[in-house]
Amino acid sequence: MLQAMQREIAMRVRYLNGQPVESIYFGGGTPSLLDADDIRQLIDGVAAHFPVRFDAEITLEANPDDLSNDKLHALKDSPVNRFSIGIQSFFEEDLRWMNRAHTADDAQAAIRRVQDVGYTNVTADLIYGYPLLTTGKWEYNIGKLLEFGVPHISAYSMTVEPQTALAAFIRKGRQPAMDEKQSAAQFEYLMDALHIAGYIHYEISNFAKPGNYARHNSNYWKGVPYLGVGPSAHSFDGQSRQWNVSNNMKYIRAIQAGQLPFEREELSEQDKFNEYVMTALRTIWGLHLDRVEQMFNKQYRDALYSGLQPFIANAEVVLAGEVATLTKKGKLLADYIAAELFVESS
């Protein structure tokens, strides 16, 4: 697998058109299972074929139970300079309900070990809106991350994907359905608590102390092209999206045969507009009407301006000059508002 990924990196050398790489993100699956030498070699492979900025943000997504002292000390000598730790909860019964491999003790120990080794650029994930998560538990989970001084926090509402065990259990009455009111209340508490603690709510699911925005994710929301390597990896060049085959052996065999195993979707003007609306509206930087006119045309700008009016009237969107951003009330309806602003195919 690692050899195939190195070869794919070399095969995709022209994808970013010589643009400097600002961030490298090891995510999806369990990249923290790789040892430090494997990670270092992959980073070296990127640097051998792409111009990588000297101050590039290099993030390793990690499960708490993978971050042993030995692993962290070995990684300290690698270019990895940021950790994204999938905490999810500090309660044992909640982690078991989510089928997580780590324990509540692992969750706390992982953050402590990362900080003790000297890493300061750390983000932790939490999940809310599931039946076991009481208000008291949610307040404790947020308070624990604040106690550790984690400078970046990502929080996601529990969603039920079709064709999963949880979806089947809910359908059969073996698990309760997700409660939208509970999720909304916990999201509101999250926004208030982190605002008081000095965090900036710079994207719907992401909060950071000043200067600690995730560069990798911020570029995604701003529409910057990116290259994904490995099975299931997605890429975007500004004009099209492509995604690699998800099957590991099919991926390896294709690369060994000198083929890039991906499918591509060319984006129409409407696709590009809708994606801009969807990603930009989620952020603190907002939707720029003047940019819409520059990227598309005045008709798109006028349609967007008209579509925003009912949300402005409901105090869900604020329009300051040419920039539309969500209010706290609007953040609870972000996906709905974006969908209402989309341009549909005629």
C-alpha positions in Angstrom: 0.0 0.0 0.0 2.7 2.5 0.9 4.7 1.7 -2.2 1.5 2.2 -4.3 0.8 5.6 -2.6 4.4 6.7 -3.3 4.0 5.8 -6.9 0.7 7.6 -7.1 2.3 10.7 -5.7 4.9 10.6 -8.6 2.1 9.9 -11.2 0.1 12.9 -10.0 3.0 15.4 -10.1 1.2 17.8 -12.5 -2.1 17.8 -10.8 -1.6 21.0 -8.7 0.1 22.9 -11.6 3.2 23.7 -9.6 1.3 25.5 -6.8 3.1 25.3 -3.5 1.7 22.8 -1.0 0.6 24.6 2.2 -0.7 21.6 4.1 -0.5 17.8 4.2 -3.2 15.9 6.0 -3.0 12.2 7.0 -6.7 11.4 7.5 -9.4 8.8 6.7 -9.1 5.3 8.2 -6.5 5.0 10.9 -3.3 6.7 9.6 -1.9 6.8 13.2 -1.3 3.0 12.8 1.6 3.9 10.5 5.0 4.1 12.2 7.0 7.4 12.2 9.3 6.2 9.4 6.4 5.4 7.1 4.9 8.8 7.7 8.3 10.5 7.2 8.8 8.7 3.9 5.4 9.7 2.6 6.1 13.3 3.4 9.5 13.0 1.7 7.7 11.6 -1.3 5.4 14.6 -1.5 8.4 17.0 -1.1 10.3 15.2 -3.9 7.6 15.9 -6.4 5.8 19.0 -5.2 7.0 22.4 -3.8 6.2 22.2 -0.1 6.2 25.4 1.9 8.8 25.5 4.7 6.0 26.3 7.2 3.5 23.8 5.8 0.9 22.5 8.3 1.3 18.7 8.5 -1.5 17.0 10.4 -1.9 13.4 11.6 -5.4 12.3 12.4 -5.1 9.9 15.3 -7.1 7.6 17.5 -6.3 8.2 21.2 -5.2 4.5 21.7 -2.6 4.8 19.0 -0.7 7.7 20.6 1.8 5.9 22.9 4.8 7.7 24.3 7.1 5.8 22.0 5.1 6.7 18.9 4.9 10.4 19.9 8.6 10.7 20.6 9.4 9.1 17.3 7.0 11.5 15.5 8.6 14.4 17.2 11.6 13.9 14.9 9.3 13.9 11.8 7.8 16.9 10.0 4.3 16.2 11.6 3.5 19.4 13.5 -0.2 19.0 14.2 -2.5 16.3 15.7 -6.2 15.8 15.1 -7.4 13.5 17.9 -10.7 11.7 17.7 -11.8 12.0 21.3 -15.6 12.0 20.6 -16.5 11.7 24.3 -14.9 11.3 27.8 -17.6 8.9 28.9 -17.0 5.1 28.7 -20.5 4.1 28.0 -20.8 6.6 25.2 -17.6 5.4 23.5 -18.9 1.8 23.8 -22.2 2.9 22.2 -20.3 4.4 19.3 -18.1 1.3 18.9 -14.9 3.2 19.6 -11.8 1.3 20.4 -10.4 3.7 22.9 -11.5 4.2 26.5 -12.3 7.4 28.4 -8.9 7.2 30.1 -7.2 6.8 26.7 -8.9 10.0 25.6 -7.5 12.1 28.4 -4.1 10.4 28.4 -3.7 11.0 24.6 -4.1 14.7 24.9 -1.8 14.9 28.0 0.9 12.8 26.2 0.8 14.9 23.0 1.1 18.1 25.1 3.9 16.7 27.3 6.0 15.8 24.2 5.7 19.4 23.2 3.0 19.6 20.6 0.9 22.8 20.9 -1.0 22.7 17.6 -3.7 20.2 18.5 -7.3 19.7 17.6 -9.8 17.4 19.2 -13.2 16.1 17.9 -16.4 15.8 19.9 -19.8 14.4 18.9 -23.1 15.6 20.2 -26.8 15.0 19.6 -26.9 11.2 20.4 -29.4 9.7 22.9 -26.8 8.9 25.7 -25.4 12.5 25.8 -27.2 14.3 28.6 -26.7 18.1 29.0 -24.4 17.4 32.0 -22.2 15.1 30.0 -22.0 17.5 27.1 -21.0 20.3 29.5 -18.3 18.0 31.0 -16.9 17.0 27.6 -16.5 20.6 26.5 -15.1 21.7 29.9 -12.5 18.9 29.8 -11.1 20.1 26.4 -11.1 23.7 27.8 -9.3 22.4 30.9 -6.6 20.9 28.7 -6.3 24.1 26.8 -6.8 22.5 23.4 -6.6 25.4 20.9 -8.8 23.9 18.2 -12.1 22.0 18.7 -14.2 20.3 16.1 -17.7 19.2 17.0 -20.2 17.2 14.9 -23.8 16.3 15.3 -24.4 12.6 15.2 -25.9 11.6 11.9 -27.4 8.2 10.9 -26.2 7.0 7.6 -28.4 4.6 5.6 -27.2 1.0 5.3 -25.5 1.1 8.7 -26.1 -1.0 11.8 -27.3 2.1 13.7 -29.9 2.9 11.0 -31.1 -0.7 11.2 -31.3 -0.6 15.0 -33.3 2.6 14.9 -35.6 1.2 12.3 -36.3 -1.9 14.4 -36.8 0.1 17.6 -33.7 -1.2 19.3 -32.2 2.3 19.5 -33.9 5.6 19.8 -33.9 8.0 16.8 -31.7 11.1 17.0 -33.5 14.1 18.6 -33.1 17.3 16.5 -34.1 19.5 19.4 -31.5 17.9 21.6 -28.9 18.4 18.9 -29.8 22.0 18.4 -29.7 22.8 22.1 -26.3 21.2 22.5 -25.0 23.1 19.5 -26.2 26.3 21.0 -24.5 25.5 24.3 -21.3 24.7 22.4 -21.3 28.0 20.6 -21.9 30.0 23.8 -19.4 28.1 25.9 -16.6 28.4 23.4 -17.3 32.0 22.7 -17.0 32.8 26.4 -13.7 30.8 26.4 -12.3 33.0 23.6 -12.7 30.6 20.6 -13.6 31.9 17.2 -16.5 30.0 15.5 -14.8 30.2 12.1 -16.8 27.3 10.4 -20.0 25.6 11.4 -18.2 22.6 13.1 -14.9 24.3 14.0 -13.8 26.6 16.7 -10.2 27.9 17.3 -8.3 30.3 19.4 -6.9 33.2 17.4 -4.1 32.0 15.1 -5.1 28.4 15.3 -7.4 27.9 12.4 -6.9 24.6 10.5 -5.1 25.7 7.4 -5.9 22.5 5.5 -9.6 22.7 6.2 -9.8 26.4 5.7 -8.4 26.0 2.2 -11.0 23.4 1.4 -13.8 25.8 2.4 -12.2 28.5 0.3 -12.2 26.3 -2.8 -8.4 25.9 -3.0 -7.4 22.9 -5.2 -6.2 19.8 -3.4 -4.8 16.4 -4.2 -5.9 13.2 -2.4 -3.7 10.1 -2.5 -4.7 6.5 -1.6 -7.9 4.4 -1.8 -11.1 6.5 -1.7 -9.1 9.8 -1.7 -10.8 12.7 -3.4 -9.2 15.5 -5.4 -10.3 18.9 -6.7 -8.6 21.0 -9.3 -11.1 23.9 -9.6 -12.8 22.4 -12.6 -13.5 18.8 -11.7 -13.6 16.4 -8.8 -12.2 12.9 -8.9 -12.1 10.1 -6.4 -9.9 6.9 -6.3 -11.4 3.4 -6.2 -12.2 2.5 -2.6 -11.0 -1.2 -2.8 -7.5 -1.6 -1.5 -6.4 -4.4 -3.8 -8.0 -2.8 -6.9 -6.1 0.4 -6.0 -2.7 -1.4 -5.6 -3.1 -3.5 -8.7 -4.0 -0.5 -10.8 -1.1 1.6 -9.6 1.3 -1.4 -10.1 0.0 -1.5 -13.7 0.8 2.1 -14.2 -2.9 3.2 -14.1 -4.6 5.9 -11.9 -7.8 4.2 -10.7 -10.2 7.1 -10.3 -13.5 8.4 -11.6 -14.0 12.1 -12.5 -16.9 14.5 -12.4 -16.6 17.7 -14.5 -18.3 20.5 -12.7 -20.8 22.7 -14.5 -21.1 26.4 -13.8 -24.1 25.7 -11.6 -22.2 23.0 -9.7 -19.4 25.5 -9.0 -21.8 28.1 -7.8 -23.7 25.7 -5.5 -20.4 24.4 -4.0 -19.2 28.0 -3.4 -22.5 28.8 -1.6 -22.4 25.6 0.4 -18.8 25.9 1.6 -18.5 29.7 1.9 -21.7 30.2 3.9 -20.4 27.8 6.6 -17.5 30.1 7.4 -16.8 33.3 9.2 -15.6 34.7 5.8 -19.1 34.3 4.3 -20.5 34.6 0.9 -19.1 37.4 -1.3 -21.7 38.7 -3.7 -19.1 40.7 -5.7 -17.0 37.5 -6.0 -20.0 35.7 -7.3 -20.4 38.3 -10.0 -16.7 38.0 -10.9 -16.6 34.2 -10.9 -19.9 33.7 -12.7 -22.1 36.7 -13.8 -24.4 39.4 -12.6 -27.5 37.1 -12.9 -26.0 34.7 -10.3 -25.3 37.6 -8.0 -28.8 39.0 -8.4 -30.3 35.6 -7.8 -28.2 35.1 -4.7 -29.1 38.6 -3.4 -32.8 37.9 -3.9 -32.5 34.5 -2.3 -30.9 35.9 0.8 -33.7 38.4 1.6 -36.0 36.2 3.6 -33.1 34.9 5.7 -32.0 38.4 6.3 -35.5 39.3 7.4 -35.6 36.4 9.8 -32.3 37.5 11.3 -30.6 34.3 10.1 -28.2 36.0 7.7 -26.5 39.4 8.0 -25.4 41.2 4.8 -22.6 43.7 5.4 -21.7 45.4 2.2 -21.1 42.5 -0.2 -20.6 39.8 2.4 -23.3 37.6 3.7 -22.7 35.6 6.9 -24.9 33.4 9.2 -26.1 34.7 12.5 -26.1 32.4 15.5 -29.7 31.6 14.7 -28.8 31.0 11.1 -26.0 28.5 12.0 -28.7 26.1 13.3 -30.1 26.1 9.7 -26.9 26.3 7.7 -27.6 23.3 5.4 -31.2 24.4 4.8 -30.3 28.0 4.0 -27.5 26.9 1.6 -29.9 24.5 -0.2 -32.5 27.2 -0.6 -29.8 29.4 -2.3 -28.7 26.8 -4.8 -29.3 27.3 -8.5 -31.2 24.3 -10.0 -30.8 23.0 -13.5 -33.3 24.3 -15.9 
